[in-house]
Amino acid sequence: MECTERIRCRELGGSSSFHDKLYSEIEEVGWDHLVRLGDDVTFLSFRTLDKSGRVHVVEVRFDDALGCAPTISADIPYLPNIKWSANLRLKDVLVQFEKHLEKLQEFWSILDEIDRSLWIVGPKSPSRASGNRQVNLGNDCTLLVSISAHDPRSLPETKGKSFADNLTCMLEFQLPKAPDIVQTNDEVECGICYAQYLPLGDELEAKRECGIDYRCDNANCSRGFHSICLVEWLRSISTTRQSFDVLFGNCPYCSEAIAVKLNNGKKYF
């Protein structure tokens, strides 16, 4: 069964030249990369991976004609200046966006290193756009570190040392390591319905059994889902396979292979 967005866009394909052209351009990009399609079909969001396997979602908005320059938004420090002409297509926008991500690899790599090696107390769930980290120094002291996306190594640096080792040398004392903290399901929203909890009746109740109960095994993705949302999404994809009570498909964000067990007794309506 084809995904809902593909069916809806195809049905609109013959209604105007805009919809017809949009459908063909989404085909070029690949329906497996499409995350969301707006009701007016001028707003689209696509999933892409950078060279380090990080998952990014870019939102593209057109006016009422594909010949006009689109506007884009994404969870990144600064947006690229999209070069546009009347003969360019949607895939050209995404190619320019992916090339822009290459410029930010060192910025994110340094932040990943900081997150792994230091005790970060804030922000709690930093976005890809943020270069700020609040580091615990011990004795109720913290240090706010701000990494520039344009020049991530602009801070004083000791040659051959990591950022954490360099910071230790500058401060002249050993920084405390972060305690092992297991993230609870209550802190994550579903990557499909974008809610923390599934509705029970007419209300949203914060109960563990209706929180996130499935997570992608890809360490660079680790996106959380409600299993019932993931099952419904997989059932809408024509390439999904079922063996007994298990659905086999791909993660909606990173396309890593996933397997979800059906639980017919679990219903949230």
ChimeraX attribute file (.defattr): number of C-alpha atoms within 10 A of each C-alpha:
attribute: neighborCount
match mode: 1-to-1
recipient: residues
	/A:1	11
	/A:2	12
	/A:3	16
	/A:4	13
	/A:5	18
	/A:6	16
	/A:7	12
	/A:8	14
	/A:9	19
	/A:10	16
	/A:11	13
	/A:12	17
	/A:13	17
	/A:14	13
	/A:15	10
	/A:16	10
	/A:17	13
	/A:18	17
	/A:19	22
	/A:20	16
	/A:21	17
	/A:22	22
	/A:23	21
	/A:24	16
	/A:25	15
	/A:26	20
	/A:27	14
	/A:28	12
	/A:29	17
	/A:30	12
	/A:31	16
	/A:32	18
	/A:33	18
	/A:34	22
	/A:35	18
	/A:36	16
	/A:37	19
	/A:38	11
	/A:39	11
	/A:40	9
	/A:41	19
	/A:42	18
	/A:43	17
	/A:44	19
	/A:45	19
	/A:46	21
	/A:47	19
	/A:48	20
	/A:49	18
	/A:50	15
	/A:51	11
	/A:52	11
	/A:53	13
	/A:54	17
	/A:55	17
	/A:56	20
	/A:57	19
	/A:58	19
	/A:59	20
	/A:60	19
	/A:61	17
	/A:62	17
	/A:63	12
	/A:64	12
	/A:65	14
	/A:66	21
	/A:67	15
	/A:68	13
	/A:69	17
	/A:70	19
	/A:71	14
	/A:72	20
	/A:73	14
	/A:74	16
	/A:75	14
	/A:76	20
	/A:77	16
	/A:78	13
	/A:79	14
	/A:80	15
	/A:81	11
	/A:82	16
	/A:83	11
	/A:84	14
	/A:85	10
	/A:86	9
	/A:87	8
	/A:88	14
	/A:89	19
	/A:90	18
	/A:91	15
	/A:92	15
	/A:93	18
	/A:94	20
	/A:95	12
	/A:96	14
	/A:97	19
	/A:98	18
	/A:99	13
	/A:100	18
	/A:101	18
	/A:102	13
	/A:103	12
	/A:104	18
	/A:105	17
	/A:106	15
	/A:107	20
	/A:108	22
	/A:109	13
	/A:110	18
	/A:111	21
	/A:112	11
	/A:113	13
	/A:114	18
	/A:115	16
	/A:116	13
	/A:117	17
	/A:118	21
	/A:119	20
	/A:120	20
	/A:121	16
	/A:122	14
	/A:123	12
	/A:124	10
	/A:125	9
	/A:126	11
	/A:127	12
	/A:128	15
	/A:129	14
	/A:130	17
	/A:131	19
	/A:132	16
	/A:133	23
	/A:134	17
	/A:135	22
	/A:136	20
	/A:137	18
	/A:138	12
	/A:139	6
	/A:140	6
	/A:141	8
	/A:142	16
	/A:143	12
	/A:144	12
	/A:145	13
	/A:146	14
	/A:147	18
	/A:148	15
	/A:149	20
	/A:150	13
	/A:151	11
	/A:152	18
	/A:153	14
	/A:154	10
	/A:155	14
	/A:156	10
	/A:157	15
	/A:158	13
	/A:159	7
	/A:160	8
	/A:161	11
	/A:162	15
	/A:163	20
	/A:164	18
	/A:165	17
	/A:166	17
	/A:167	18
	/A:168	13
	/A:169	14
	/A:170	12
	/A:171	11
	/A:172	9
	/A:173	10
	/A:174	13
	/A:175	18
	/A:176	13
	/A:177	14
	/A:178	15
	/A:179	8
	/A:180	6
	/A:181	6
	/A:182	6
	/A:183	8
	/A:184	10
	/A:185	20
	/A:186	14
	/A:187	11
	/A:188	18
	/A:189	18
	/A:190	23
	/A:191	19
	/A:192	18
	/A:193	13
	/A:194	13
	/A:195	16
	/A:196	22
	/A:197	23
	/A:198	24
	/A:199	15
	/A:200	14
	/A:201	9
	/A:202	7
	/A:203	9
	/A:204	13
	/A:205	15
	/A:206	14
	/A:207	11
	/A:208	12
	/A:209	13
	/A:210	22
	/A:211	24
	/A:212	25
	/A:213	14
	/A:214	18
	/A:215	19
	/A:216	21
	/A:217	14
	/A:218	16
	/A:219	10
	/A:220	13
	/A:221	19
	/A:222	15
	/A:223	22
	/A:224	22
	/A:225	27
	/A:226	24
	/A:227	21
	/A:228	22
	/A:229	16
	/A:230	22
	/A:231	20
	/A:232	11
	/A:233	17
	/A:234	25
	/A:235	19
	/A:236	15
	/A:237	17
	/A:238	11
	/A:239	13
	/A:240	15
	/A:241	14
	/A:242	16
	/A:243	8
	/A:244	8
	/A:245	10
	/A:246	14
	/A:247	19
	/A:248	18
	/A:249	22
	/A:250	18
	/A:251	24
	/A:252	22
	/A:253	24
	/A:254	22
	/A:255	18
	/A:256	13
	/A:257	13
	/A:258	16
	/A:259	18
	/A:260	17
	/A:261	15
	/A:262	15
	/A:263	12
	/A:264	8
	/A:265	6
	/A:266	11
	/A:267	11
	/A:268	10
	/A:269	8
